[in-house]
Amino acid sequence: MNVLGLMSGTSADGVDLVLVRLEGRPPELRWELLERRSVTYPEGLFAQVRQAQQNRVLGPRDLALLHHDLGRFYAEAAAPFRGRAELAALAGQTVWHEPPGLTWQLGEPSWLAEALGAPVVHDFRPADLAAGGEGAPLVPYPDLLLYGEEGVRRSIHNLGGISNITYLPGREAESVLAFDTGPGNCLIDEAAARMGERYDAGGQIAAEGRVDEELVEVWFNHAYLRRPPPKSTGREVWRLERLAFAGRLEGADLVATVTAFTVRTIVAAYRDFVLPLGLDEVWVSGGGVRNRTLMAGLRAGLPVPVRAFDEVGRDPLAREALAFAVLGYLRHLELPNVLPHTTGARLAAVAGRVTRPAVDGT
């Protein structure tokens, strides 16, 4: 089956689309990446998504408009895949994630189903919430099927808006460890936005700034960073306005300091929860792989090789959209697609709702 995965991450910069050929059933899943494309949100849509994520005042009508505007955006982005995709898996745009009882993704799937003429699997998180989980992380099982290798202790690390780890010490589902470490690009993006930039391209702004080590130490006392897995988090927690004394910094110094803080939280997560289990290598995906300052900090802080996905022959921007394609494929097969011990759920959910295109009833 050719499955189209669509992923809009917490960075809220657009959508990554991956068309993948999937065959077989777990644990022997065969796959071939056919095409990837990325489409950036137009400025107006980007601003509205950020407003929703930052808990700005939006009425029911504004939220409904945003939900359908996102749906139409996904439909337009996916239109070139019509006739090639037999199924789509839509992550949606997370605008609020507050476990254990609340998560919300926007983007009306009916527009996408009509544009493709194919069923769309969507709303993956609520089924896990209802089973007692946090609704995240959802990608560990796809990561295991796609990247698990017997005899290799590998971490698949995503540097999106939020940073997360999938630790794969082999091919056994029970041994997978996965959790959000804390901020990825979100604080860096917010600091860059204060300078009129969407993000810190290449980590250049951070490289020019001075790190306030005292503030990094203060911020590092955050309770989330001490919590053991399973755990997940979001932009609701990691915002500049929630970091004590962040207002005393500006410009490149602010970007440099939140970058250093982000590096420290990730390195500490490995030190506390992963390295004691044994680790051979880290593969890094997501937009953060392009931030040279961030990646240099991780390479300096971790005692194992840290490689960007493209260094191991993978597309760093395809990983999450590909994972959601696998989630949708497993849902199509009516198989469990979430590892409950990574989300804290009581049972493994068959996660995702299905929206089908309209049919000619004449």
C-alpha positions as a Markdown table, in Angstrom:
| # | Residue | x | y | z |
|---|---|---|---|---|
| 1 | Met | 0.0 | 0.0 | 0.0 |
| 2 | Asn | 1.2 | 3.5 | -0.8 |
| 3 | Val | 0.6 | 5.7 | 2.3 |
| 4 | Leu | 1.0 | 9.4 | 2.6 |
| 5 | Gly | 2.1 | 10.7 | 6.0 |
| 6 | Leu | 1.6 | 14.3 | 6.9 |
| 7 | Met | 3.3 | 15.8 | 9.9 |
| 8 | Ser | 3.1 | 19.3 | 11.4 |
| 9 | Gly | 5.3 | 19.5 | 14.4 |
| 10 | Thr | 5.3 | 21.8 | 17.4 |
| 11 | Ser | 7.6 | 24.2 | 15.6 |
| 12 | Ala | 4.4 | 25.0 | 13.6 |
| 13 | Asp | 6.3 | 26.0 | 10.5 |
| 14 | Gly | 4.4 | 24.0 | 7.9 |
| 15 | Val | 3.9 | 20.3 | 6.9 |
| 16 | Asp | 6.2 | 17.5 | 5.9 |
| 17 | Leu | 4.7 | 15.0 | 3.5 |
| 18 | Val | 6.1 | 11.5 | 2.8 |
| 19 | Leu | 4.8 | 9.0 | 0.4 |
| 20 | Val | 6.0 | 5.5 | 1.4 |
| 21 | Arg | 5.4 | 2.0 | 0.1 |
| 22 | Leu | 4.5 | -0.3 | 3.0 |
| 23 | Glu | 4.2 | -4.1 | 2.9 |
| 24 | Gly | 3.9 | -6.9 | 5.4 |
| 25 | Arg | 2.9 | -6.9 | 9.1 |
| 26 | Pro | 4.9 | -6.4 | 12.3 |
| 27 | Pro | 7.5 | -7.4 | 13.1 |
| 28 | Glu | 8.6 | -7.8 | 9.5 |
| 29 | Leu | 7.6 | -4.5 | 7.9 |
| 30 | Arg | 9.0 | -3.7 | 4.5 |
| 31 | Trp | 9.2 | -0.1 | 3.3 |
| 32 | Glu | 10.4 | 2.2 | 0.6 |
| 33 | Leu | 10.4 | 6.0 | 0.7 |
| 34 | Leu | 9.0 | 7.2 | -2.6 |
| 35 | Glu | 8.9 | 11.0 | -2.2 |
| 36 | Arg | 9.1 | 13.7 | 0.4 |
| 37 | Arg | 8.1 | 17.3 | 0.2 |
| 38 | Ser | 7.7 | 20.2 | 2.7 |
| 39 | Val | 5.3 | 23.1 | 2.4 |
| 40 | Thr | 5.7 | 26.1 | 4.7 |
| 41 | Tyr | 2.7 | 27.8 | 6.3 |
| 42 | Pro | 1.9 | 31.2 | 4.8 |
| 43 | Glu | 2.5 | 34.1 | 7.3 |
| 44 | Gly | -1.2 | 34.5 | 8.2 |
| 45 | Leu | -1.7 | 30.9 | 9.0 |
| 46 | Phe | 1.6 | 30.7 | 10.9 |
| 47 | Ala | 0.6 | 33.6 | 13.0 |
| 48 | Gln | -2.8 | 32.1 | 13.9 |
| 49 | Val | -1.3 | 28.7 | 14.8 |
| 50 | Arg | 1.2 | 30.5 | 17.1 |
| 51 | Gln | -1.6 | 32.5 | 18.7 |
| 52 | Ala | -3.5 | 29.2 | 19.5 |
| 53 | Gln | -0.3 | 27.6 | 20.8 |
| 54 | Gln | 0.5 | 30.5 | 23.1 |
| 55 | Asn | -3.0 | 30.6 | 24.6 |
| 56 | Arg | -3.9 | 33.9 | 23.1 |
| 57 | Val | -7.5 | 34.9 | 23.1 |
| 58 | Leu | -9.3 | 33.2 | 20.2 |
| 59 | Gly | -13.0 | 32.7 | 20.1 |
| 60 | Pro | -14.9 | 29.6 | 18.9 |
| 61 | Arg | -15.3 | 31.1 | 15.5 |
| 62 | Asp | -11.6 | 31.8 | 15.1 |
| 63 | Leu | -10.7 | 28.3 | 16.3 |
| 64 | Ala | -13.2 | 26.8 | 13.9 |
| 65 | Leu | -11.8 | 28.9 | 11.0 |
| 66 | Leu | -8.2 | 27.8 | 11.9 |
| 67 | His | -9.3 | 24.2 | 12.0 |
| 68 | His | -10.7 | 24.3 | 8.5 |
| 69 | Asp | -8.0 | 26.6 | 7.1 |
| 70 | Leu | -5.4 | 24.0 | 8.2 |
| 71 | Gly | -7.5 | 21.3 | 6.6 |
| 72 | Arg | -7.6 | 23.2 | 3.3 |
| 73 | Phe | -3.9 | 23.9 | 3.6 |
| 74 | Tyr | -3.2 | 20.1 | 4.0 |
| 75 | Ala | -5.5 | 19.3 | 1.1 |
| 76 | Glu | -3.6 | 21.8 | -1.2 |
| 77 | Ala | -0.2 | 20.5 | -0.1 |
| 78 | Ala | -1.2 | 16.9 | -0.7 |
| 79 | Ala | -3.0 | 17.4 | -4.0 |
| 80 | Pro | 0.1 | 16.3 | -6.1 |
| 81 | Phe | -0.2 | 12.9 | -4.5 |
| 82 | Arg | -3.8 | 12.3 | -5.7 |
| 83 | Gly | -3.9 | 8.9 | -7.6 |
| 84 | Arg | -0.8 | 7.7 | -5.9 |
| 85 | Ala | -1.7 | 7.6 | -2.2 |
| 86 | Glu | -4.1 | 4.8 | -1.2 |
| 87 | Leu | -4.3 | 6.0 | 2.4 |
| 88 | Ala | -3.2 | 9.1 | 4.3 |
| 89 | Ala | -2.2 | 9.6 | 7.9 |
| 90 | Leu | -2.6 | 13.1 | 9.3 |
| 91 | Ala | -0.8 | 14.0 | 12.5 |
| 92 | Gly | -2.6 | 17.4 | 12.6 |
| 93 | Gln | -1.3 | 20.6 | 14.2 |
| 94 | Thr | -1.0 | 20.3 | 17.9 |
| 95 | Val | -2.1 | 23.5 | 19.6 |
| 96 | Trp | -2.3 | 22.2 | 23.1 |
| 97 | His | -0.9 | 19.2 | 24.8 |
| 98 | Glu | -1.4 | 18.9 | 28.6 |
| 99 | Pro | -1.3 | 15.3 | 29.8 |
| 100 | Pro | -2.7 | 13.3 | 31.3 |
| 101 | Gly | -6.1 | 14.4 | 30.2 |
| 102 | Leu | -5.9 | 16.9 | 27.4 |
| 103 | Thr | -4.5 | 17.1 | 23.9 |
| 104 | Trp | -5.8 | 18.9 | 20.8 |
| 105 | Gln | -4.7 | 18.7 | 17.1 |
| 106 | Leu | -6.3 | 21.0 | 14.5 |
| 107 | Gly | -6.8 | 20.4 | 10.8 |
| 108 | Glu | -10.1 | 19.1 | 9.4 |
| 109 | Pro | -9.3 | 15.8 | 7.6 |
| 110 | Ser | -12.4 | 15.8 | 5.3 |
| 111 | Trp | -10.7 | 18.4 | 3.0 |
| 112 | Leu | -7.7 | 16.1 | 2.7 |
| 113 | Ala | -9.8 | 13.0 | 2.0 |
| 114 | Glu | -11.6 | 14.8 | -0.8 |
| 115 | Ala | -8.3 | 16.2 | -2.3 |
| 116 | Leu | -6.8 | 12.7 | -2.3 |
| 117 | Gly | -9.9 | 10.6 | -3.0 |
| 118 | Ala | -8.6 | 8.3 | -0.3 |
| 119 | Pro | -9.3 | 7.5 | 3.4 |
| 120 | Val | -7.5 | 9.6 | 6.0 |
| 121 | Val | -6.5 | 8.3 | 9.5 |
| 122 | His | -6.3 | 11.1 | 12.0 |
| 123 | Asp | -6.8 | 12.0 | 15.7 |
| 124 | Phe | -4.3 | 9.4 | 16.9 |
| 125 | Arg | -3.7 | 10.7 | 20.5 |
| 126 | Pro | -7.1 | 10.5 | 22.2 |
| 127 | Ala | -7.3 | 6.7 | 22.1 |
| 128 | Asp | -4.1 | 6.5 | 24.1 |
| 129 | Leu | -5.4 | 9.2 | 26.5 |
| 130 | Ala | -8.5 | 7.2 | 27.1 |
| 131 | Ala | -6.4 | 4.1 | 27.9 |
| 132 | Gly | -4.6 | 6.0 | 30.6 |
| 133 | Gly | -1.6 | 7.2 | 28.6 |
| 134 | Glu | -0.3 | 10.7 | 27.8 |
| 135 | Gly | -1.1 | 10.5 | 24.1 |
| 136 | Ala | 2.6 | 10.9 | 23.4 |
| 137 | Pro | 5.1 | 9.9 | 22.2 |
| 138 | Leu | 3.4 | 8.0 | 19.4 |
| 139 | Val | 6.3 | 7.3 | 17.1 |
| 140 | Pro | 8.3 | 4.7 | 19.2 |
| 141 | Tyr | 6.6 | 1.7 | 17.6 |
| 142 | Pro | 7.2 | 2.9 | 14.0 |
| 143 | Asp | 10.8 | 3.8 | 15.0 |
| 144 | Leu | 11.3 | 0.2 | 16.2 |
| 145 | Leu | 9.9 | -1.2 | 13.0 |
| 146 | Leu | 11.9 | 1.1 | 10.8 |
| 147 | Tyr | 15.2 | 1.5 | 12.6 |
| 148 | Gly | 15.5 | -1.2 | 15.2 |
| 149 | Glu | 18.6 | -3.4 | 14.7 |
| 150 | Glu | 19.6 | -6.5 | 16.6 |
| 151 | Gly | 22.8 | -6.0 | 18.5 |
| 152 | Val | 22.8 | -2.2 | 18.1 |
| 153 | Arg | 21.8 | 0.1 | 21.0 |
| 154 | Arg | 20.6 | 3.1 | 19.0 |
| 155 | Ser | 18.7 | 6.3 | 20.0 |
| 156 | Ile | 16.5 | 8.0 | 17.4 |
| 157 | His | 16.4 | 11.6 | 18.5 |
| 158 | Asn | 14.0 | 14.2 | 17.1 |
| 159 | Leu | 14.9 | 17.9 | 17.4 |
| 160 | Gly | 11.5 | 19.4 | 16.6 |
| 161 | Gly | 9.8 | 22.1 | 18.6 |
| 162 | Ile | 10.0 | 19.6 | 21.5 |
| 163 | Ser | 12.9 | 17.2 | 21.8 |
| 164 | Asn | 12.3 | 13.5 | 22.2 |
| 165 | Ile | 14.1 | 10.2 | 22.4 |
| 166 | Thr | 13.3 | 6.7 | 21.1 |
| 167 | Tyr | 15.9 | 4.3 | 22.6 |
| 168 | Leu | 16.1 | 1.1 | 20.7 |
| 169 | Pro | 18.4 | -1.5 | 22.3 |
| 170 | Gly | 17.5 | -4.1 | 19.7 |
| 171 | Arg | 14.3 | -5.4 | 18.1 |
| 172 | Glu | 12.2 | -6.2 | 21.2 |
| 173 | Ala | 9.2 | -3.9 | 21.8 |
| 174 | Glu | 9.3 | -4.4 | 25.5 |
| 175 | Ser | 12.8 | -2.9 | 25.7 |
| 176 | Val | 12.0 | 0.4 | 23.9 |
| 177 | Leu | 12.3 | 3.6 | 26.0 |
| 178 | Ala | 10.8 | 6.8 | 24.7 |
| 179 | Phe | 10.0 | 10.2 | 26.2 |
| 180 | Asp | 10.2 | 14.0 | 25.6 |
| 181 | Thr | 13.3 | 15.5 | 27.1 |
| 182 | Gly | 11.9 | 19.0 | 27.1 |
| 183 | Pro | 12.5 | 21.9 | 24.7 |
| 184 | Gly | 13.9 | 21.3 | 21.2 |
| 185 | Asn | 13.6 | 24.3 | 18.9 |
| 186 | Cys | 10.7 | 26.0 | 20.6 |
| 187 | Leu | 12.6 | 28.3 | 22.9 |
| 188 | Ile | 15.2 | 29.1 | 20.2 |
| 189 | Asp | 12.5 | 29.9 | 17.7 |
| 190 | Glu | 10.7 | 32.2 | 20.2 |
| 191 | Ala | 13.9 | 34.0 | 21.0 |
| 192 | Ala | 14.7 | 34.3 | 17.3 |
| 193 | Ala | 11.2 | 35.7 | 16.6 |
| 194 | Arg | 12.0 | 38.6 | 18.9 |
| 195 | Met | 14.7 | 39.5 | 16.4 |
| 196 | Gly | 12.3 | 39.2 | 13.5 |
| 197 | Glu | 13.4 | 35.7 | 12.4 |
| 198 | Arg | 11.3 | 32.6 | 12.3 |
| 199 | Tyr | 14.2 | 30.5 | 13.5 |
| 200 | Asp | 18.0 | 30.7 | 14.1 |
| 201 | Ala | 19.2 | 29.6 | 10.6 |
| 202 | Gly | 22.2 | 27.3 | 11.1 |
| 203 | Gly | 22.6 | 28.3 | 14.7 |
| 204 | Gln | 24.3 | 31.5 | 13.5 |
| 205 | Ile | 22.6 | 33.9 | 16.0 |
| 206 | Ala | 23.4 | 31.6 | 19.0 |
| 207 | Ala | 27.1 | 31.4 | 17.8 |
| 208 | Glu | 27.3 | 35.2 | 18.0 |
| 209 | Gly | 25.8 | 35.6 | 21.4 |
| 210 | Arg | 27.0 | 35.2 | 25.0 |
| 211 | Val | 25.6 | 32.4 | 27.2 |
| 212 | Asp | 24.3 | 33.5 | 30.6 |
| 213 | Glu | 25.4 | 30.4 | 32.6 |
| 214 | Glu | 23.7 | 31.6 | 35.7 |
| 215 | Leu | 20.3 | 31.6 | 34.0 |
| 216 | Val | 20.9 | 28.2 | 32.4 |
| 217 | Glu | 21.5 | 26.9 | 36.0 |
| 218 | Val | 18.3 | 28.5 | 37.3 |
| 219 | Trp | 16.2 | 27.2 | 34.4 |
| 220 | Phe | 17.7 | 23.7 | 34.8 |
| 221 | Asn | 15.9 | 23.3 | 38.2 |
| 222 | His | 12.6 | 22.8 | 36.3 |
| 223 | Ala | 10.6 | 19.9 | 37.8 |
| 224 | Tyr | 9.9 | 18.2 | 34.5 |
| 225 | Leu | 13.6 | 17.5 | 33.9 |
| 226 | Arg | 13.8 | 15.4 | 37.0 |
| 227 | Arg | 10.7 | 13.3 | 36.2 |
| 228 | Pro | 11.4 | 9.7 | 35.1 |
| 229 | Pro | 9.8 | 8.4 | 31.9 |
| 230 | Pro | 7.1 | 7.9 | 30.7 |
| 231 | Lys | 6.5 | 11.6 | 30.2 |
| 232 | Ser | 5.6 | 14.1 | 27.5 |
| 233 | Thr | 5.5 | 17.8 | 27.3 |
| 234 | Gly | 4.7 | 20.7 | 25.0 |
| 235 | Arg | 5.0 | 24.4 | 24.2 |
| 236 | Glu | 2.5 | 25.1 | 27.0 |
| 237 | Val | 5.4 | 24.4 | 29.4 |
| 238 | Trp | 8.4 | 25.6 | 27.4 |
| 239 | Arg | 7.8 | 29.3 | 26.7 |
| 240 | Leu | 10.1 | 32.3 | 27.4 |
| 241 | Glu | 7.5 | 33.9 | 29.6 |
| 242 | Arg | 7.8 | 30.9 | 31.9 |
| 243 | Leu | 11.5 | 31.1 | 32.3 |
| 244 | Ala | 12.6 | 33.2 | 35.3 |
| 245 | Phe | 14.5 | 36.4 | 34.5 |
| 246 | Ala | 14.6 | 35.7 | 30.7 |
| 247 | Gly | 13.6 | 39.3 | 30.3 |
| 248 | Arg | 17.0 | 40.5 | 31.3 |
| 249 | Leu | 18.4 | 39.1 | 28.1 |
| 250 | Glu | 17.8 | 40.1 | 24.5 |
| 251 | Gly | 19.0 | 39.6 | 21.0 |
| 252 | Ala | 21.8 | 37.1 | 20.3 |
| 253 | Asp | 22.5 | 36.6 | 24.0 |
| 254 | Leu | 19.0 | 35.3 | 24.6 |
| 255 | Val | 19.2 | 32.9 | 21.6 |
| 256 | Ala | 22.6 | 31.7 | 22.8 |
| 257 | Thr | 21.4 | 31.1 | 26.3 |
| 258 | Val | 18.2 | 29.2 | 25.5 |
| 259 | Thr | 20.3 | 27.1 | 23.0 |
| 260 | Ala | 22.8 | 26.2 | 25.7 |
| 261 | Phe | 19.9 | 25.4 | 28.1 |
| 262 | Thr | 18.3 | 23.2 | 25.5 |
| 263 | Val | 21.5 | 21.3 | 25.0 |
| 264 | Arg | 21.9 | 20.8 | 28.7 |
| 265 | Thr | 18.4 | 19.4 | 29.1 |
| 266 | Ile | 19.0 | 16.8 | 26.3 |
| 267 | Val | 22.4 | 15.8 | 27.6 |
| 268 | Ala | 21.0 | 15.4 | 31.1 |
| 269 | Ala | 18.2 | 13.2 | 29.8 |
| 270 | Tyr | 20.7 | 10.8 | 28.2 |
| 271 | Arg | 22.9 | 10.9 | 31.3 |
| 272 | Asp | 20.0 | 10.1 | 33.7 |
| 273 | Phe | 17.8 | 7.7 | 31.8 |
| 274 | Val | 19.6 | 6.3 | 28.7 |
| 275 | Leu | 23.3 | 6.0 | 29.2 |
| 276 | Pro | 22.9 | 3.7 | 32.2 |
| 277 | Leu | 21.2 | 1.2 | 29.9 |
| 278 | Gly | 24.0 | 1.2 | 27.3 |
| 279 | Leu | 24.2 | 3.3 | 24.1 |
| 280 | Asp | 26.1 | 2.9 | 20.9 |
| 281 | Glu | 25.0 | 5.8 | 18.8 |
| 282 | Val | 22.4 | 8.6 | 18.3 |
| 283 | Trp | 20.7 | 9.4 | 15.0 |
| 284 | Val | 19.2 | 12.9 | 15.0 |
| 285 | Ser | 16.2 | 14.0 | 12.8 |
| 286 | Gly | 14.0 | 17.1 | 12.6 |
| 287 | Gly | 14.7 | 20.7 | 11.8 |
| 288 | Gly | 17.2 | 21.1 | 14.6 |
| 289 | Val | 19.8 | 19.1 | 12.7 |
| 290 | Arg | 20.4 | 22.2 | 10.7 |
| 291 | Asn | 21.3 | 24.2 | 13.8 |
| 292 | Arg | 25.0 | 23.8 | 13.9 |
| 293 | Thr | 25.4 | 25.3 | 17.4 |
| 294 | Leu | 22.8 | 23.0 | 18.8 |
| 295 | Met | 24.3 | 19.9 | 17.2 |
| 296 | Ala | 27.8 | 20.9 | 18.2 |
| 297 | Gly | 26.6 | 21.1 | 21.8 |
| 298 | Leu | 25.1 | 17.6 | 21.7 |
| 299 | Arg | 28.2 | 16.1 | 20.1 |
| 300 | Ala | 30.4 | 17.7 | 22.8 |
| 301 | Gly | 28.1 | 16.6 | 25.6 |
| 302 | Leu | 27.4 | 12.9 | 24.7 |
| 303 | Pro | 30.0 | 10.2 | 24.8 |
| 304 | Val | 28.8 | 8.3 | 21.7 |
| 305 | Pro | 28.7 | 9.3 | 18.0 |
| 306 | Val | 25.9 | 11.7 | 17.2 |
| 307 | Arg | 24.9 | 11.6 | 13.5 |
| 308 | Ala | 22.3 | 13.6 | 11.6 |
| 309 | Phe | 19.9 | 11.4 | 9.7 |
| 310 | Asp | 21.4 | 12.5 | 6.3 |
| 311 | Glu | 24.8 | 11.2 | 7.5 |
| 312 | Val | 23.3 | 7.7 | 7.7 |
| 313 | Gly | 21.5 | 7.9 | 4.4 |
| 314 | Arg | 18.1 | 9.0 | 5.8 |
| 315 | Asp | 16.1 | 12.2 | 5.2 |
| 316 | Pro | 16.1 | 14.1 | 8.5 |
| 317 | Leu | 12.8 | 15.8 | 7.6 |
| 318 | Ala | 11.0 | 12.6 | 6.7 |
| 319 | Arg | 11.2 | 10.7 | 10.0 |
| 320 | Glu | 8.0 | 11.9 | 11.8 |
| 321 | Ala | 5.8 | 12.0 | 8.6 |
| 322 | Leu | 7.1 | 8.5 | 7.8 |
| 323 | Ala | 6.3 | 7.3 | 11.4 |
| 324 | Phe | 2.7 | 8.6 | 11.1 |
| 325 | Ala | 2.4 | 6.8 | 7.7 |
| 326 | Val | 3.3 | 3.6 | 9.6 |
| 327 | Leu | 0.8 | 4.5 | 12.4 |
| 328 | Gly | -1.9 | 4.9 | 9.7 |
| 329 | Tyr | -1.0 | 1.7 | 8.0 |
| 330 | Leu | -1.2 | -0.3 | 11.2 |
| 331 | Arg | -4.6 | 1.3 | 12.0 |
| 332 | His | -5.7 | 0.3 | 8.5 |
| 333 | Leu | -4.7 | -3.3 | 9.4 |
| 334 | Glu | -6.6 | -2.9 | 12.7 |
| 335 | Leu | -3.4 | -3.6 | 14.7 |
| 336 | Pro | -2.2 | -1.9 | 17.9 |
| 337 | Asn | 0.1 | 0.9 | 16.9 |
| 338 | Val | 1.1 | 2.5 | 20.2 |
| 339 | Leu | 3.6 | 1.0 | 22.8 |
| 340 | Pro | 1.7 | 1.5 | 26.1 |
| 341 | His | 4.7 | 1.4 | 28.3 |
| 342 | Thr | 6.1 | 4.5 | 26.5 |
| 343 | Thr | 3.0 | 6.6 | 27.1 |
| 344 | Gly | 1.9 | 5.2 | 30.4 |
| 345 | Ala | -1.3 | 3.6 | 29.1 |
| 346 | Arg | -2.9 | 0.5 | 30.5 |
| 347 | Leu | -3.4 | -1.1 | 27.1 |
| 348 | Ala | -2.0 | -0.8 | 23.6 |
| 349 | Ala | -4.4 | 1.4 | 21.5 |
| 350 | Val | -5.4 | 0.9 | 17.9 |
| 351 | Ala | -5.1 | 4.6 | 17.6 |
| 352 | Gly | -6.7 | 6.9 | 14.9 |
| 353 | Arg | -10.1 | 7.7 | 13.5 |
| 354 | Val | -10.9 | 7.3 | 9.8 |
| 355 | Thr | -12.5 | 9.8 | 7.5 |
| 356 | Arg | -13.4 | 8.7 | 4.0 |
| 357 | Pro | -14.0 | 10.8 | 0.9 |
| 358 | Ala | -17.6 | 11.4 | -0.3 |
| 359 | Val | -19.0 | 9.0 | -2.8 |
| 360 | Asp | -21.3 | 9.5 | -5.7 |
| 361 | Gly | -24.7 | 8.3 | -4.5 |
| 362 | Thr | -26.5 | 8.8 | -7.8 |
